[in-house]
Amino acid sequence: MRRIVVVGAGQAGLVLALGLQRHGYAVTVVTDRDAETIRGGRLISNQCVFHPALTRERALGINFWDGQAPEILGASFGLAGDSPEPAVSWQARFDQPAQSVDQRVKVSAWLTAFADRGGEVQIGKVTPDGLDEYAREFDLVLVAAGRGPQFDALFSRDDARSPHREPQRTIGILYLVSGRDEPLPVYPGLTFGLSQAGELFGLPIQSVRGPVFGLGFFGVPGGPMDVWDGVTGVDEHFEIAMTLLRKQFPWVEESLAGAVPSGPLDVLRGRVLPIVRDPVGTLSSGAKVLAMGDAAVTNDPIAGQGANMAAHAAAVYERRILGHGDRPFDEAFLRGTFAEYWEKAQHATRLSNDLLGPPPDHVLATLEAAQTAPEVARRFANIFADPVDYAGWLTDADTARAYLASNGA
Ligand SMILES: Cc1cc2nc3c(=O)[nH]c(=O)nc-3n(C[C@H](O)[C@H](O)[C@H](O)COP(=O)(O)OP(=O)(O)OC[C@H]3O[C@@H](n4cnc5c(N)ncnc54)[C@H](O)[C@@H]3O)c2cc1C
């Protein structure tokens, strides 16, 4: 039986490890934090996971939160204008509900399940040099250690696929609960606000201590929503978040009246550099290793694609590994595996990168038409679950306008 090691226990590495384990593979997961530390730690992300990724989790029997986590039923869009009411607004249901389970909850439970099902977990921080030891011991080394520069030298930047050299948003996320007896009257789906200063992204989440509302702001650098540097505590973050809400997205304010922060660790501030890397790294021994998830492709979270594409990577990598039998995991196999993942993932990256720029006229026209044409709203809302539909529709002004015309808009 092939021996496979996965470095990193996030959405990418663990879904793959649990999937291969089901087929009898001897998988080792090496990660720098144990389950208890992850669950008790600071907020990691504001993950919204759509139906295709949830389907995969259900197939693996790791959908522990179905029936417990609030269903995310659709999208509520608002475009900021000159008055407190949005200039453009609409709501549309997703074809299938999405779900957001706090990654601290999800990843810690999956790591425990992997160990309970007989998987080997090693706790330790792996360095690029340290990978050689794993390459000697294992038939295949997968690096799923998330975003950031730690493996920059190993997985070089793919310039042609990476349009940005700097982060394009400053991000501030906070989890809220009702400070009153009744629950917050929030929209049971994704609340998405767009202003010239940036975006608002809110959703119901199953968190460490139960249901919360995740409120995220994505600010254009240097603009009025670029406000998180130097903020230290959750109370200060809350004050700033409420001010941003009032100034930029006032129509959302009422649904969060009476909200209070859910806890001192339920807060996150930072920036994400979107980058696509060469996924095959060569170690000093000459051995080849393969990146996956954010370690290979990091998108700005503006379009909520990272965890979804990490799950997609896990599915593709598993299928390729199973189909490869006893043949060596050579460079052709590694490159072919990433290429199959990229067929779909490229559209998630394009969508994420495009949303970082000002919306072109045909996209604004589509958002406006969605107010009166429910099918346009439905199709737009569902590109987040299926970014492939974005390509060839909203990436092309003529196609987008022809589609609007055919929908009477
Ligand atoms: C603010 C924010 C909001 C987001 N919202 C969404 C959303 O709505 N929808 C969505 O799909 N995505 C979203 N994302 C993106 C999503 O969180 C990531 O794309 C996803 O978690 C990537 O999974 P991963 O397994 O590749 O990496 P990670 O989840 O980062 O996991 C990496 C793992 O590797 C471990 N590790 C790191 N370094 C080492 C090392 N040297 N040695 C050993 N272990 C190591 C870490 O502890 C961790 O367990 C968001 C991200 C952010 C920051």
The ligand as an ORCA input file, in Angstrom:
! r2SCAN-3c Opt
* xyz 0 1
  C     -11.305     36.257      6.310
  C     -11.445     35.052      5.444
  C     -12.704     34.688      4.991
  C     -12.849     33.564      4.182
  N     -14.093     33.206      3.733
  C     -14.222     32.126      2.946
  C     -15.531     31.703      2.481
  O     -16.547     32.288      2.797
  N     -15.590     30.608      1.667
  C     -14.478     29.928      1.287
  O     -14.586     28.952      0.543
  N     -13.241     30.292      1.721
  C     -13.105     31.353      2.530
  N     -11.860     31.705      2.968
  C     -10.681     30.955      2.498
  C     -10.512     29.648      3.237
  O     -10.507     29.859      4.634
  C      -9.199     29.010      2.797
  O      -9.093     29.053      1.408
  C      -9.136     27.538      3.221
  O      -9.185     27.455      4.606
  C      -7.849     26.918      2.689
  O      -7.734     25.609      3.198
  P      -6.304     24.944      3.274
  O      -6.548     23.578      3.839
  O      -5.618     25.057      1.997
  O      -5.472     25.833      4.288
  P      -5.728     26.156      5.809
  O      -7.165     26.071      6.144
  O      -5.004     27.427      6.079
  O      -4.996     24.970      6.576
  C      -3.610     24.877      6.642
  C      -3.225     23.919      7.745
  O      -1.808     23.752      7.754
  C      -1.322     23.930      9.064
  N       0.071     24.416      8.885
  C       0.444     25.622      8.443
  N       1.785     25.690      8.338
  C       2.241     24.478      8.719
  C       3.549     23.926      8.807
  N       4.623     24.628      8.459
  N       3.692     22.658      9.248
  C       2.577     21.936      9.577
  N       1.331     22.421      9.494
  C       1.166     23.661      9.062
  C      -2.281     24.901      9.707
  O      -2.259     24.850     11.099
  C      -3.596     24.372      9.136
  O      -4.019     23.240      9.846
  C     -11.705     32.809      3.817
  C     -10.448     33.176      4.306
  C     -10.317     34.279      5.120
  C      -8.957     34.644      5.621
*
